[in-house]
Amino acid sequence: MREKERILVVDDAPDTLEVVERHLIGAGYRVMTAPGVTEAVRALDTVHVDAVITDLRMPRASGMDLIRHVRENFHDTEVVMLTGYASIPSAVEAMRIGAQEYLVKPFTEDELLSAVRRVLDRLRLRRPGRLPKEQLAPSAWGLIGESSAMRSVYRMIDKAAQSSAAVLISGESGTGKELVARAIHYQGARRSAPFVPVNCGGIPEGLLESELFGYRKGAFTGANESRPGFFQTAEGGSIFLDEIAELGLPMQAALLRVLQDKSVFMVGARKSQKADVRVLAATNKQLSELVEQDRFRQDLYYRINVIPVDIPPLRERDNDVLLLARSAARRFARDLRKPEPSFTNRALNALRSYPWPGNVRELENVVHRLVLMSEQDVIDAPDLPALMRFSARHTSGNVNRTLAEVNAAHIQVVLASVGGNKSRAAAILGIDRKTLRNKLDPSRTP
């Protein structure tokens, strides 16, 4: 049996919402309701919706605004317009900007269900006999999320997997850029060949060329034998260059030559060798800004940015936070051979309202600690780090603290979540260990 379609009903009149919801549920649809456009947009960002039924005239923003939003942001969502103010101009305008059906109040149950069936039939014709591919991505590749922002990422993964062009994956630290790179590789034609991840920021500049391209025996002191580099190891597959912004200008030039000529020069070699390798690069910095500052080559930027994939920060993914928290709790409980804990509503509200500057990595570290330290099967708000407990009780926050105090408090929360591990805390915060030490001890700062 096919999955029931989900329909979002938007109307500022509670009676209309109740009637339409009752009819649709009776017909077997999954139904969400919203009293206005703002709430509807929030719902659309949270879960996939097959059809939107919206009133025309509402306070603040109108049904026309919602139709435009749906048409400019979602491919697989149909629209039915409801109104008690029937006029030819409004009907024409609604159809012009993307409504498929137009119902005038009062309407009968048959008229409503007939309009819904027509728009959903058109939707099924566009995707016959299957669910959208992006729905397969989370379970298949370890990516978790149902928000509109993540569904856009899944669509880009599908498109990138069908090509061998270079991909640039952008996103804040901890958003899951390597997971996206792996999904692109293992969903594509090169899936049976190696996937080789390389942390460009973790290899000293003086060793990077020999590590990437390999070296010949006698190329330098200590080169007692020839050794292939990461590019040779990835032959026929994909190489994932994480933190590509950390490459110096000389290495950027060498990488550009590889992309242009599809060949590599081993250190100490007299001739190049062909390299059939797809380049997947990732960065948590704005490369376009580095190009303007002459810190990143413009020609290399264009070479690696053929297919851009932007990963949203966790704070823009709405209820994905709860899905990720539950998934992480299940995984860590299994690893620790403990019962899977549940979360109280207070704890879930705190997790949802916290901004997660360290993104998914920070969330997983917090949940790992909660599962490890918890002596009960239920995680409540008092179990969470102090800053999260505060945000659960005071959503407006304490505006009397200085920025330095807020930063210091957050650093302590992150440190606590990783058991005091400064390297992991620095990675979550998006800074290096030296900067972290200076922030923990202001006397170090010159």
C-alpha positions as CSV (number, residue, x, y, z in Angstrom):
1,M,0.0,0.0,0.0
2,R,1.2,3.5,-0.8
3,E,1.9,5.9,2.0
4,K,-0.9,8.2,2.9
5,E,-0.5,11.7,1.4
6,R,0.1,14.5,3.9
7,I,-2.0,17.7,3.5
8,L,-1.5,21.1,5.2
9,V,-4.7,23.1,5.8
10,V,-4.2,26.9,6.4
11,D,-7.0,29.1,7.5
12,D,-7.4,31.8,10.3
13,A,-11.0,30.5,10.9
14,P,-10.9,27.7,13.5
15,D,-14.3,26.3,12.3
16,T,-13.1,26.0,8.7
17,L,-9.9,24.3,9.9
18,E,-11.9,21.8,12.0
19,V,-14.4,21.0,9.2
20,V,-11.7,20.5,6.5
21,E,-9.5,18.5,8.8
22,R,-12.4,16.1,9.7
23,H,-13.3,15.6,6.0
24,L,-9.7,14.8,5.0
25,I,-9.0,12.5,7.9
26,G,-12.2,10.7,7.1
27,A,-10.9,10.2,3.6
28,G,-7.7,8.6,4.9
29,Y,-5.2,11.5,4.5
30,R,-2.7,12.7,7.1
31,V,-3.5,16.3,8.0
32,M,-1.7,19.2,9.5
33,T,-3.3,22.6,10.3
34,A,-2.0,26.1,10.6
35,P,-3.8,29.3,11.5
36,G,-1.7,31.5,9.3
37,V,1.1,31.8,6.7
38,T,3.9,32.1,9.3
39,E,2.9,28.8,10.9
40,A,2.4,27.2,7.5
41,V,5.9,28.1,6.4
42,R,7.3,26.6,9.6
43,A,5.4,23.4,9.0
44,L,6.6,23.2,5.4
45,D,10.2,23.5,6.6
46,T,9.7,20.7,9.1
47,V,8.1,17.9,7.0
48,H,7.3,17.1,3.4
49,V,3.7,18.1,2.4
50,D,2.0,16.7,-0.7
51,A,-0.7,19.4,-0.9
52,V,-1.5,22.8,0.7
53,I,-5.1,23.9,1.1
54,T,-5.1,27.6,2.0
55,D,-7.5,30.4,2.6
56,L,-7.1,33.5,0.5
57,R,-7.6,36.3,3.0
58,M,-5.7,36.1,6.3
59,P,-4.1,38.6,8.7
60,R,-0.6,39.7,8.1
61,A,0.3,37.5,5.1
62,S,-2.3,36.3,2.5
63,G,-2.9,33.0,0.8
64,M,-1.3,34.5,-2.4
65,D,1.9,34.9,-0.4
66,L,1.8,31.3,0.7
67,I,1.2,30.1,-2.9
68,R,4.2,32.0,-4.1
69,H,6.3,30.5,-1.3
70,V,5.2,27.0,-2.2
71,R,5.8,27.4,-5.9
72,E,9.3,29.0,-5.4
73,N,10.5,26.5,-2.8
74,F,8.9,23.1,-3.4
75,H,8.6,20.9,-6.5
76,D,6.4,18.2,-5.1
77,T,3.7,20.2,-3.4
78,E,0.3,21.0,-4.9
79,V,-2.0,23.9,-3.9
80,V,-5.8,24.3,-3.5
81,M,-7.1,27.9,-2.8
82,L,-10.1,28.5,-0.6
83,T,-11.9,31.8,-0.4
84,G,-15.2,33.3,0.7
85,Y,-14.5,36.3,-1.6
86,A,-15.0,34.9,-5.1
87,S,-13.9,37.0,-8.0
88,I,-12.5,36.4,-11.4
89,P,-9.4,38.5,-10.9
90,S,-8.5,36.7,-7.7
91,A,-9.1,33.3,-9.3
92,V,-7.0,34.2,-12.3
93,E,-4.2,35.5,-10.1
94,A,-4.2,32.4,-7.9
95,M,-4.0,30.1,-10.9
96,R,-1.3,32.3,-12.5
97,I,1.0,32.0,-9.5
98,G,0.5,28.3,-9.0
99,A,-2.8,27.2,-7.4
100,Q,-4.2,24.1,-9.2
101,E,-7.7,24.3,-7.8
102,Y,-10.0,27.1,-6.5
103,L,-12.9,26.4,-4.1
104,V,-15.4,29.1,-3.1
105,K,-16.9,28.9,0.5
106,P,-19.2,27.3,1.4
107,F,-18.2,24.1,-0.4
108,T,-19.4,20.6,0.1
109,E,-17.4,17.6,1.3
110,D,-17.5,16.1,-2.2
111,E,-16.2,19.3,-3.8
112,L,-13.3,19.4,-1.3
113,L,-12.3,15.8,-1.8
114,S,-12.7,16.0,-5.6
115,A,-10.4,19.0,-5.7
116,V,-7.8,17.2,-3.5
117,R,-8.0,14.0,-5.5
118,R,-7.4,16.0,-8.7
119,V,-4.3,17.8,-7.5
120,L,-2.8,14.6,-5.9
121,D,-3.5,12.7,-9.2
122,R,-1.4,15.3,-11.0
123,L,1.3,14.9,-8.4
124,R,1.4,11.1,-8.8
125,L,1.7,11.5,-12.6
126,R,4.9,13.4,-12.1
127,R,6.4,10.7,-9.9
128,P,4.7,7.5,-11.0
129,G,5.0,4.4,-8.8
130,R,7.7,5.6,-6.5
131,L,8.5,7.7,-3.5
132,P,10.9,10.6,-4.1
133,K,14.5,9.4,-4.2
134,E,15.4,11.8,-1.4
135,Q,13.3,9.9,1.1
136,L,15.7,7.0,0.7
137,A,18.8,9.0,1.5
138,P,18.7,9.1,5.3
139,S,18.4,5.4,5.9
140,A,20.7,4.5,3.0
141,W,23.6,6.8,3.8
142,G,23.4,7.7,7.5
143,L,21.9,11.2,6.9
144,I,18.9,11.9,9.2
145,G,16.4,14.6,8.6
146,E,13.0,15.4,7.1
147,S,13.2,19.2,7.0
148,S,12.8,21.1,3.8
149,A,16.4,22.2,4.0
150,M,17.7,18.6,4.2
151,R,15.3,17.4,1.5
152,S,17.1,19.9,-0.8
153,V,20.4,18.3,0.2
154,Y,19.1,14.9,-0.7
155,R,18.0,16.2,-4.1
156,M,21.4,17.6,-4.7
157,I,23.0,14.3,-3.7
158,D,20.9,12.5,-6.3
159,K,21.9,14.9,-9.0
160,A,25.6,14.9,-8.1
161,A,25.7,11.1,-8.0
162,Q,24.6,10.9,-11.6
163,S,27.7,12.8,-12.7
164,S,31.5,12.6,-12.4
165,A,31.9,16.4,-12.1
166,A,33.7,18.0,-9.1
167,V,31.6,18.8,-6.1
168,L,32.1,21.5,-3.5
169,I,30.3,20.7,-0.2
170,S,29.9,23.8,2.0
171,G,28.6,24.0,5.6
172,E,29.6,24.8,9.1
173,S,31.8,22.6,11.2
174,G,29.9,19.5,12.3
175,T,27.1,19.5,9.8
176,G,28.0,16.2,8.2
177,K,30.0,17.1,5.0
178,E,31.8,13.8,4.8
179,L,28.5,11.9,5.1
180,V,27.2,13.8,2.1
181,A,30.4,13.1,0.2
182,R,30.1,9.4,0.9
183,A,26.5,9.4,-0.1
184,I,27.4,11.0,-3.5
185,H,30.2,8.4,-4.0
186,Y,28.4,5.3,-3.0
187,Q,25.2,6.3,-4.9
188,G,27.2,6.9,-8.1
189,A,28.8,4.8,-10.8
190,R,32.1,4.8,-8.9
191,R,30.6,3.0,-5.8
192,S,32.7,-0.1,-6.3
193,A,36.0,1.8,-6.4
194,P,37.7,3.4,-3.3
195,F,36.5,6.5,-1.4
196,V,39.5,8.2,0.1
197,P,39.0,10.9,2.7
198,V,41.8,13.4,3.2
199,N,41.9,16.1,5.9
200,C,43.8,18.9,4.2
201,G,44.1,20.8,7.5
202,G,45.6,17.9,9.4
203,I,48.7,17.3,7.1
204,P,51.7,19.6,7.5
205,E,52.2,21.8,4.4
206,G,55.6,20.3,3.8
207,L,54.3,16.8,3.6
208,L,51.0,17.5,1.7
209,E,52.4,17.1,-1.8
210,S,54.0,13.7,-1.2
211,E,50.9,12.5,0.7
212,L,48.5,13.5,-2.1
213,F,50.6,12.6,-5.1
214,G,53.1,10.0,-3.8
215,Y,56.9,10.0,-4.2
216,R,59.6,8.1,-6.0
217,K,62.5,6.4,-4.3
218,G,65.3,8.8,-3.6
219,A,63.1,11.9,-4.1
220,F,64.2,13.2,-0.7
221,T,66.1,12.1,2.4
222,G,64.3,9.2,3.9
223,A,62.5,8.2,0.7
224,N,63.9,4.6,0.7
225,E,61.1,3.3,-1.5
226,S,58.5,4.6,-3.9
227,R,55.1,5.1,-2.3
228,P,51.7,6.0,-3.9
229,G,49.7,9.0,-2.7
230,F,46.1,9.4,-1.9
231,F,45.3,10.1,-5.6
232,Q,46.8,6.8,-6.7
233,T,44.9,5.0,-3.9
234,A,41.6,6.6,-5.1
235,E,42.1,5.5,-8.7
236,G,38.8,4.9,-10.4
237,G,36.9,6.2,-7.3
238,S,36.6,9.5,-5.4
239,I,38.9,11.5,-3.2
240,F,37.3,13.7,-0.5
241,L,39.4,16.8,0.2
242,D,38.1,18.1,3.5
243,E,39.0,21.6,4.7
244,I,40.2,22.5,1.2
245,A,40.5,26.1,2.2
246,E,43.5,25.2,4.3
247,L,45.6,24.4,1.2
248,G,48.4,26.9,0.6
249,L,48.6,28.6,-2.8
250,P,51.4,26.3,-4.1
251,M,49.3,23.2,-3.4
252,Q,46.3,24.9,-4.9
253,A,48.3,25.3,-8.1
254,A,49.3,21.6,-8.0
255,L,45.7,20.5,-7.5
256,L,44.5,22.7,-10.3
257,R,47.0,21.0,-12.6
258,V,45.6,17.6,-11.6
259,L,42.0,18.7,-12.3
260,Q,43.0,20.2,-15.7
261,D,45.2,17.5,-17.0
262,K,43.7,14.5,-15.1
263,S,47.2,13.4,-14.2
264,V,49.5,13.6,-11.2
265,F,53.3,14.1,-10.8
266,M,54.7,12.0,-8.0
267,V,57.4,13.8,-6.1
268,G,60.7,13.0,-7.8
269,A,59.1,11.7,-11.0
270,R,60.1,12.9,-14.4
271,K,56.7,12.3,-16.1
272,S,53.1,12.4,-15.0
273,Q,50.7,9.5,-14.7
274,K,47.0,9.5,-15.6
275,A,44.6,9.8,-12.7
276,D,41.0,8.8,-13.0
277,V,39.7,10.3,-9.8
278,R,36.6,12.3,-8.9
279,V,37.3,15.2,-6.6
280,L,34.8,15.9,-3.8
281,A,35.9,18.9,-1.8
282,A,34.5,20.4,1.4
283,T,34.9,23.7,3.3
284,N,33.4,25.4,6.3
285,K,34.6,28.8,5.0
286,Q,33.3,31.1,2.3
287,L,35.7,30.3,-0.6
288,S,34.3,33.2,-2.7
289,E,35.5,35.6,0.1
290,L,38.9,34.0,0.2
291,V,39.1,34.4,-3.6
292,E,38.5,38.1,-3.2
293,Q,41.2,38.3,-0.6
294,D,43.6,36.5,-3.0
295,R,43.9,33.6,-0.5
296,F,42.3,31.0,-2.8
297,R,42.8,30.7,-6.5
298,Q,39.8,31.8,-8.6
299,D,40.5,29.2,-11.3
300,L,40.6,26.4,-8.8
301,Y,37.4,27.6,-7.1
302,Y,35.6,27.4,-10.5
303,R,37.1,23.9,-11.1
304,I,35.9,22.4,-7.8
305,N,32.6,24.3,-7.6
306,V,30.9,22.6,-10.6
307,I,28.2,21.1,-8.4
308,P,27.7,23.1,-5.2
309,V,26.0,21.4,-2.2
310,D,25.2,23.6,0.8
311,I,24.5,21.8,4.0
312,P,22.2,23.8,6.4
313,P,23.3,24.4,10.0
314,L,21.3,22.4,12.6
315,R,19.6,25.5,13.9
316,E,17.8,25.9,10.5
317,R,16.5,22.3,10.5
318,D,13.6,22.5,12.9
319,N,12.5,19.1,14.2
320,D,15.5,17.3,12.7
321,V,17.1,18.0,16.1
322,L,14.7,15.6,17.8
323,L,15.1,12.9,15.1
324,L,18.9,13.2,15.4
325,A,18.8,13.1,19.2
326,R,16.6,10.0,19.3
327,S,18.7,8.2,16.7
328,A,22.0,9.0,18.6
329,A,20.5,7.9,21.9
330,R,19.4,4.6,20.3
331,R,22.9,4.1,18.8
332,F,24.9,4.9,21.9
333,A,22.6,2.9,24.2
334,R,23.1,-0.1,21.9
335,D,26.9,0.4,22.0
336,L,26.9,0.8,25.8
337,R,24.5,-2.1,26.2
338,K,22.0,0.0,28.1
339,P,18.2,0.4,27.6
340,E,17.4,3.1,25.1
341,P,16.4,6.2,27.0
342,S,13.3,8.4,26.3
343,F,13.2,12.2,26.4
344,T,10.6,14.2,28.4
345,N,8.8,17.0,26.6
346,R,10.9,19.5,28.7
347,A,14.1,18.0,27.5
348,L,12.9,17.9,23.9
349,N,11.9,21.6,24.1
350,A,15.3,22.5,25.4
351,L,17.1,20.5,22.7
352,R,14.9,22.2,20.0
353,S,15.5,25.7,21.3
354,Y,19.3,25.5,21.7
355,P,21.2,27.0,18.7
356,W,23.7,24.1,18.4
357,P,26.8,26.1,17.1
358,G,28.6,22.8,16.8
359,N,25.8,21.3,14.8
360,V,25.2,17.6,14.5
361,R,28.7,16.8,16.0
362,E,27.9,18.8,19.1
363,L,24.4,17.2,19.4
364,E,25.9,13.7,19.2
365,N,28.5,14.5,21.8
366,V,25.8,15.8,24.2
367,V,23.6,12.8,23.7
368,H,26.5,10.4,24.1
369,R,27.3,12.0,27.5
370,L,23.6,11.9,28.5
371,V,23.3,8.2,27.7
372,L,26.7,7.4,29.4
373,M,26.0,9.4,32.6
374,S,22.2,8.7,32.9
375,E,21.2,6.4,35.7
376,Q,17.6,6.2,34.5
377,D,15.8,5.4,31.3
378,V,14.3,8.9,31.0
379,I,16.3,12.0,30.1
380,D,14.7,15.2,31.6
381,A,15.7,18.9,31.4
382,P,17.7,18.8,34.6
383,D,20.0,16.2,33.0
384,L,21.0,18.6,30.2
385,P,24.0,20.9,30.3
386,A,23.4,24.1,32.2
387,L,23.0,26.4,29.2
388,M,20.4,24.2,27.7
389,R,18.4,24.1,30.9
390,F,18.5,27.8,31.1
391,S,17.1,28.2,27.5
392,A,14.4,25.7,28.4
393,R,13.1,27.9,31.2
394,H,13.8,31.4,29.7
395,T,13.3,31.4,26.0
396,S,14.2,35.1,25.7
397,G,17.6,34.5,27.4
398,N,19.4,36.7,29.9
399,V,20.1,39.9,28.1
400,N,22.2,41.3,31.0
401,R,25.2,39.2,30.2
402,T,28.1,40.5,28.1
403,L,29.1,38.8,24.9
404,A,32.3,37.6,26.5
405,E,30.3,36.0,29.3
406,V,28.0,34.3,26.9
407,N,31.0,33.0,24.9
408,A,32.7,31.7,28.0
409,A,29.6,30.0,29.2
410,H,29.1,28.2,25.9
411,I,32.7,27.1,25.8
412,Q,32.3,25.5,29.2
413,V,29.1,23.7,28.0
414,V,30.9,22.3,25.0
415,L,33.9,21.2,27.1
416,A,31.6,19.5,29.5
417,S,29.8,17.7,26.7
418,V,33.0,16.1,25.4
419,G,34.4,15.3,28.8
420,G,37.0,18.1,28.8
421,N,38.6,17.0,25.5
422,K,40.0,20.3,24.2
423,S,40.7,19.0,20.6
424,R,37.0,17.8,20.2
425,A,35.7,21.0,21.8
426,A,37.8,23.2,19.5
427,A,36.5,21.2,16.5
428,I,32.9,21.8,17.6
429,L,33.5,25.5,18.2
430,G,35.2,25.9,14.8
431,I,38.4,27.2,16.3
432,D,41.9,25.8,16.8
433,R,43.3,24.6,20.1
434,K,45.5,27.7,20.6
435,T,42.5,30.0,20.3
436,L,40.6,27.8,22.7
437,R,43.4,28.0,25.2
438,N,43.4,31.8,24.9
439,K,39.7,32.0,25.5
440,L,39.9,29.7,28.6
441,D,42.8,31.8,29.9
442,P,42.5,35.4,28.8
443,S,45.9,36.2,30.4
444,R,47.5,34.3,27.4
445,T,46.1,36.9,24.9
446,P,48.7,39.5,24.0
